[in-house]
Amino acid sequence: MNMISLMLSLTLALSTALIMLNLWLAQTSPDPEKLSPYECGFDPLGSARLPFSIRFFLVAILFLLFDLEIALLLPLPWATQLKHPATTLTWTSIIILLLTLGLIYEWAQGGLEWAE
């Protein structure tokens, strides 16, 4: 099995697993707050100078971190043409594993929760 077909099969398997996990864990009953026309959560008649929660910045930093992950993994298809593509796949797996463990840690600590 060459490296391109291995990468395609891994991508297909991971995508299928994530889609199934999303269908299994998704909430199907939206609350009245989500159905309101103002989805941002701020009162539209109140002051425009309300401070942002620090959680907003934490989620923004996590987004940037995972955006950088994509930038790190972008050259991966071209790296399969190297002499030792298994080494590239190993380092890529380590990066993804570390980021996944960090996300699980943040999730377990409640860093991704908006409500107190």
C-alpha positions in Angstrom: 0.0 0.0 0.0 1.7 3.2 -1.1 1.6 6.4 1.0 -1.0 8.3 -1.1 -3.6 5.5 -0.7 -2.7 5.2 3.0 -3.3 8.9 3.5 -6.6 8.8 1.5 -7.9 5.9 3.5 -6.9 7.5 6.8 -8.6 10.8 5.8 -11.7 8.9 4.7 -11.8 6.9 8.0 -11.2 10.0 10.2 -13.9 12.0 8.3 -16.4 9.3 8.6 -15.7 8.8 12.3 -16.1 12.6 13.0 -19.3 12.8 11.0 -20.8 9.9 12.9 -19.6 11.3 16.2 -21.2 14.7 15.3 -24.5 13.0 14.4 -24.4 11.0 17.6 -23.6 13.9 20.0 -25.4 16.8 18.3 -28.2 18.5 20.2 -31.4 18.4 18.1 -33.6 20.7 20.2 -32.5 24.3 19.9 -33.4 26.6 22.9 -35.4 29.8 22.6 -32.2 31.9 23.0 -30.7 30.3 19.9 -33.9 30.8 17.9 -34.0 34.5 18.7 -32.9 37.0 16.0 -30.0 38.3 18.2 -27.8 35.2 18.4 -24.8 37.1 19.9 -26.3 37.0 23.4 -26.2 40.8 24.0 -29.3 42.8 24.7 -29.9 44.8 21.6 -31.4 47.7 23.5 -28.7 48.0 26.1 -25.3 49.7 26.1 -22.9 49.0 23.3 -19.9 49.2 25.7 -20.4 45.8 27.5 -17.0 44.1 28.2 -16.2 40.9 26.5 -15.7 37.8 28.5 -12.2 36.4 28.8 -13.6 33.1 27.5 -14.1 34.8 24.1 -10.4 35.4 23.9 -9.6 31.9 25.0 -11.8 30.4 22.3 -10.2 32.8 19.8 -6.7 31.7 20.8 -7.7 28.0 20.5 -9.0 28.8 17.0 -5.7 30.3 16.1 -3.8 27.3 17.5 -5.8 24.9 15.4 -5.6 27.2 12.4 -1.8 27.0 12.7 -2.1 23.2 12.9 -3.6 23.3 9.4 -0.6 25.4 8.2 1.8 22.9 9.7 0.0 20.0 8.0 -0.4 21.6 4.6 2.9 20.4 3.2 2.1 16.8 4.2 1.0 15.5 0.8 4.3 16.7 -0.7 6.3 15.2 2.1 5.2 11.7 1.0 7.6 12.1 -1.8 10.6 12.1 0.6 13.0 9.2 1.1 11.3 8.2 4.5 7.6 9.1 4.4 6.9 7.0 7.5 9.0 9.5 9.5 6.8 12.4 8.2 3.7 10.4 9.1 5.0 9.7 12.6 5.8 13.4 13.3 2.4 14.4 11.9 0.6 11.9 14.1 2.6 13.2 17.1 1.5 16.8 16.4 -2.1 15.8 16.0 -2.0 13.7 19.1 -0.5 16.6 21.2 -3.1 19.0 19.9 -5.9 16.6 20.5 -4.7 16.0 24.1 -4.6 19.7 24.7 -8.1 20.1 23.4 -9.3 17.3 25.6 -7.6 18.9 28.6 -9.2 22.3 27.9 -12.6 20.7 27.5 -12.2 18.7 30.7 -11.2 21.9 32.6 -14.3 23.7 31.3 -12.3 26.2 29.3 -14.7 25.9 26.4 -17.9 26.5 28.4 -19.6 29.9 27.9 -21.9 29.7 30.9 -20.5 29.6 34.5 
